[in-house]
């Protein structure tokens, strides 16, 4: 099936900053939806930016990666601003003191996990008993009814993970590993209570997120989310609908996702996610996907599709393989899928993460849908003379980044360049007397790409210690946080230059990037 070529939704020149919520300052061990997030929106607006891009927002598990979430619909409770709980006396200052003692320049996920969850059970008990919270309890009941299709199984999933001491669902005892049996059971009171705590945390997350989104829109800031193409194996999604994924009747992984050897890894990347049974999805008109996208667009205005190429073809690895070196490329129904998206979600706006090994068919799929692709300035050198990431050759319907969450910071990258590449980079970006990411940031602003997105670490000119993720490494990632002083210093020293560049390179926020006019 083919579709007609569609024009891009990205009509004007804009700019944005890439920053995940976990990276923000805050009193409770990890960035959250409180004061620092609202202040960051003010910073973006004051410097002329019109977009804030972040990583996926779901609850994370082993490895702490936002790209391996326990649910494609839920928010991460770690991002809740607990000051609201303290104001309502659902938590007391002496109880949150252990969270406040956690590091402020990085996330200690182990300590956070051990401290956070017992406090949430206490907060839920006090919420239930609070005589002044009657209206909130009514709103909570309405929230559960409205989101029941995903919230009920997700909440039970998390409660049952606690019962099984964190074990993945496919290792649970019968009947708990079978959602269809669980859905028809009378749930024991203790499990039901634990599930209700998880539902409560989702209620609070969505309340706080809605306030942040309203603040962003009031300030003219468009929120760019991120949707992993695959869901995590250990997720409520796979537990609830195993027939949609490459799992056997016992829930074991038959075939998994990843990529063959590439720039990031000599043995490829074995992600461990199940693949889709695309024929089942297509038979239902991609109903599961349409519901997933609808939910995600309730949070953000634009979605970056991680690993876009898998809508055309995907690397299929044996479920028992230890690396991604051996596999086979299989076709996906990309054109039929995006036809369904256009019919069901005509206003949906996407960015295609089209990095890595890209075939002509993948390029054709992206162009036929009108989606802007991604250009990474750190990838512009060291490959060949016709590199697609050299900025003078960018097509306007694209999004340029100095680097992404998977790259080193630009300063860290510069310091590791070998002689020949260093010479070329120095000449191309005019780095002669500087050891700074800013000339490369300027090149992104000046490029033909209609949207330029800069990681906050590059605006702060930070080195490799501020890197977010090293692909293929299972631990030690997603930890970096900035401090309030760092943002203050950036705002004081660079605001005028950023405002000038927004004018000079025609990236002033004159209208929303999602405008079709």
Buried (B, 14 or more C-beta within 10 A) or exposed (E): EEBEEEEBBBBBBBBBBBBBBBBBBBBBBBBBBBBBBBBBBEBBBEBBBBBBBBBBBBBBBBBBBBBBBBBBBBBBBBBBBBBBBBEBEBBEEEBBEBBBEBEBEBBBBEBBBEBBBEBBEBBBEBBBEBEEBEEBBEEBEEBBEEBEEBBBBBBBBBBBBBBBEEBBBBEBEEEBBBBEEBEEEEBEEEBEBBBBBBBBBBBBBBBBBEBBBEBBBEBBBBBBBBBBBBBBBBBBBBBBBBEBBBBEEEBEBBBBBBBBBBEBBEEBBBBBBBBBBBEEBBEEEBEBBBBBBEBBBEBBBBBBBBBBBBBBBBBBBBBEBEBBBEBEEEEBBBBBBBBBBBEBBEEBBBBBBBBBEBEEEBBBBBBBBBBBBBBBBBBBBBEEEEEBBBBEEBBBBBBBBBBBBBBBBBBBBBEEBEEEBBEBBBEBBEBEEEEBBBBBBBBBBBBBBBBBBBBBBBBBBBBBEBBBBBBBEEEEBBBBBBEBEBBEEBBEEBBEBBBEBBEEBEBBBEEBBBEEE
